[in-house]
Amino acid sequence: MRSGSLWRTAAQRLEQAGIRDAALEAEVLIRHVLEIDRSRFFAGLADSMSPDHVDAIGHLLERRAGREPLAYITGSREFYGLSFEVDPRVLIPRQETELLVDLVIEIARKRRAADLVVADIGTGSGAVAIAIASHLPGAIVYATDLSADALEVADANVRRHDLAERVILRQGDLLDALDRPVDVIASNLPYIRSPEMPRLAPEVRGEPSAALDGGPDGLLVIRRLLAQAPTRLRPGGHVLLEIDPSLVEPVRSLAHECFPGADVSFADDLLGLPRVAGISQYDVAIESHGSCWPDAGVSSLSS
């Protein structure tokens, strides 16, 4: 069978399975098996395929038709122009989360600080932390996660990008994993409401539920992070949280409760939807937590 014929057949199989970008995903699977780039793929559409390659591609097609996420099949995902290893232990990095990295870089440029300290909370594959460190050569980035399995994936990616000296992996619950205050807390925490979980696409339901399920109101984990955050920030620090657009007003309210007097704003994604909540405190240390859940296990860190 020629490569072009196999591509058409594969695309039809994925389209029948309800895959939206069937032709593109069929191309990705074929290139993954052949270990070639796009230019070689299109240049070789008239080439004959070996039986072994046809069988291997057929196996991967059946996995994808069964709605296994494409990134888990290929074992990789591109994020912020970098390639990351991913598997079912971690959430698959998404394009909208690149906005978190954009905003951290913007903060760094405004501060003109060479010693910026950032914490990526719930790092998963390490994509956000590594992208930040790659684009801010002077920054130290703490990458924390409760899951030891996720941190194994993150460690592989840190080493892959040769950033072990500046991306520091820590296991722990949210900010409890930090042993020093930081300038920026950036996080993509679970924010999907629990009742919505069964209605997610089959591919998404195949990802770690702990990285998706935000509790009954979508704020279960975000609420705890904001309760801890005031004493984990250096004076003039920032908190950046990816959220669901429907959570703007609840998050705004929570942010003002935890950071009285701070500036709270929202950055839009490429679709024009509010995707990241930004909390910017003034250049003063926050000693109290106002009405921000004083029983949430908040402890101070020395500066």
Residue pairs with C-beta under 8 A, 6 or more apart in sequence:
1 9
1 48
1 49
1 54
2 45
2 46
2 47
2 48
2 49
3 30
3 41
3 44
3 45
3 46
3 47
3 48
3 49
4 45
4 46
6 30
6 49
6 54
6 57
7 23
7 26
7 27
7 30
7 45
10 26
10 29
10 30
10 57
10 61
11 22
11 23
11 26
12 22
13 26
13 61
13 65
14 22
14 25
14 26
14 61
14 64
14 65
15 22
16 65
17 64
17 65
17 66
17 67
18 67
19 25
19 64
19 65
25 64
25 70
26 61
27 38
27 41
28 70
28 74
29 57
29 60
29 61
29 64
29 70
29 73
29 74
30 41
30 57
31 37
31 38
31 41
32 60
32 73
32 74
33 53
33 56
33 57
33 60
34 40
34 41
34 53
36 44
49 57
60 73
63 73
64 70
64 73
67 201
67 202
67 203
67 206
68 203
68 206
69 92
69 203
69 206
69 207
70 203
71 77
71 86
71 92
72 86
72 87
72 88
72 92
72 206
75 85
75 86
75 87
76 83
76 84
76 85
76 86
77 83
77 84
77 86
77 92
77 93
77 125
77 127
78 84
79 93
79 95
79 97
79 98
79 127
79 131
80 98
80 101
80 127
80 131
80 134
80 135
82 127
82 130
82 131
82 134
82 161
84 93
84 125
84 126
84 127
84 130
84 157
84 160
85 125
85 153
85 156
85 157
85 160
86 92
86 93
86 125
86 153
87 153
88 206
88 207
88 208
89 147
89 149
89 150
89 152
89 153
89 208
90 124
90 125
90 149
90 150
90 153
90 154
90 208
90 211
91 124
91 125
91 188
91 207
91 208
91 211
91 212
92 125
92 207
93 124
93 125
93 127
93 128
95 270
96 242
96 269
96 270
96 275
97 127
97 128
97 188
97 242
98 131
99 242
99 267
99 269
99 275
99 276
100 128
100 186
100 187
100 188
100 240
100 242
100 276
101 128
101 131
101 132
101 135
101 186
103 186
103 240
103 267
103 276
103 278
104 118
104 132
104 136
104 184
104 186
104 240
105 132
105 135
105 136
107 116
107 183
107 184
107 238
108 116
108 136
108 139
111 183
113 138
113 183
114 138
115 138
115 140
116 136
116 138
116 139
116 140
116 183
116 184
117 139
117 140
117 141
117 142
117 180
117 181
117 182
117 183
117 184
117 234
118 129
118 132
118 136
118 139
118 140
118 141
118 142
118 182
118 183
118 184
118 185
118 186
119 141
119 142
119 143
119 144
119 175
119 178
119 182
119 184
119 185
119 186
119 232
120 126
120 128
120 129
120 132
120 141
120 142
120 143
120 144
120 186
120 187
121 144
121 174
121 175
121 185
121 186
121 187
121 189
121 225
122 144
122 145
122 146
122 174
122 187
122 188
122 189
122 190
122 211
122 221
123 129
123 143
123 144
123 145
123 150
123 151
123 154
123 169
124 145
124 150
124 153
124 154
124 188
124 211
125 150
125 153
125 154
125 157
126 143
126 153
126 154
126 155
126 157
126 158
126 167
126 169
127 157
128 143
128 186
128 188
129 141
129 142
129 143
129 154
129 158
129 167
130 141
130 143
130 157
130 158
130 161
130 163
130 167
132 139
132 141
132 186
133 139
133 141
133 163
133 166
133 167
134 161
134 163
139 166
140 166
140 168
141 166
141 167
141 168
142 168
142 170
142 177
142 178
142 182
143 154
143 158
143 167
143 168
143 169
143 170
144 169
144 170
144 171
144 172
144 174
144 175
144 177
144 178
145 151
145 154
145 169
145 171
145 177
146 171
146 172
146 173
146 174
146 210
147 171
147 208
147 210
148 171
150 208
151 169
151 171
154 169
155 169
158 164
158 167
158 169
170 177
170 178
171 177
172 178
174 221
174 224
174 225
174 228
175 185
175 225
175 228
175 229
175 232
176 228
176 297
178 232
178 301
179 301
180 301
180 302
180 303
181 231
181 232
181 233
181 234
181 237
181 301
181 303
182 232
182 233
182 234
182 237
183 233
183 234
183 236
183 237
183 238
184 237
184 238
184 239
184 240
185 225
185 229
185 232
185 233
185 237
185 238
185 239
185 240
186 240
187 225
187 239
187 240
187 241
187 242
188 241
188 242
189 214
189 221
189 222
189 225
189 241
189 242
190 210
190 211
190 212
190 213
190 214
190 215
190 220
190 221
191 214
191 218
191 219
191 221
191 222
191 242
191 243
191 244
191 247
192 200
192 212
192 213
192 214
192 218
192 244
193 214
193 215
193 216
193 217
193 218
194 213
194 214
194 215
194 216
195 216
197 205
197 209
197 212
197 213
198 205
200 212
204 212
214 220
214 221
214 222
215 221
217 250
218 244
218 246
218 247
219 247
219 250
219 251
219 254
222 241
222 243
222 247
222 251
222 254
223 254
223 293
224 293
224 296
225 241
226 239
226 254
226 255
226 258
226 259
226 292
227 258
227 289
227 292
227 293
227 296
227 297
227 298
228 296
228 297
228 298
229 239
229 258
229 259
229 279
230 258
230 259
230 281
230 286
230 288
230 289
230 292
230 298
231 286
231 298
231 299
231 300
231 301
232 301
233 239
233 281
233 286
234 303
235 281
235 282
235 283
235 284
235 285
236 280
236 281
236 282
236 283
237 281
238 278
238 279
238 280
238 281
239 255
239 259
239 277
239 278
239 279
240 276
240 277
240 278
240 279
241 251
241 276
241 277
241 279
242 275
242 276
243 251
243 274
243 275
243 276
243 277
245 273
245 274
245 275
248 266
248 274
248 277
251 277
252 264
252 266
252 277
254 292
255 262
255 264
255 277
255 279
256 262
256 264
257 290
257 291
257 292
258 289
258 290
258 292
259 279
259 281
259 286
260 290
261 281
261 282
262 279
262 280
262 281
262 282
263 278
263 279
263 280
263 281
264 277
264 278
264 279
264 280
265 277
265 278
265 280
266 274
266 275
266 276
266 277
266 278
267 274
267 275
267 276
267 278
268 274
268 275
269 275
269 276
285 303
289 298
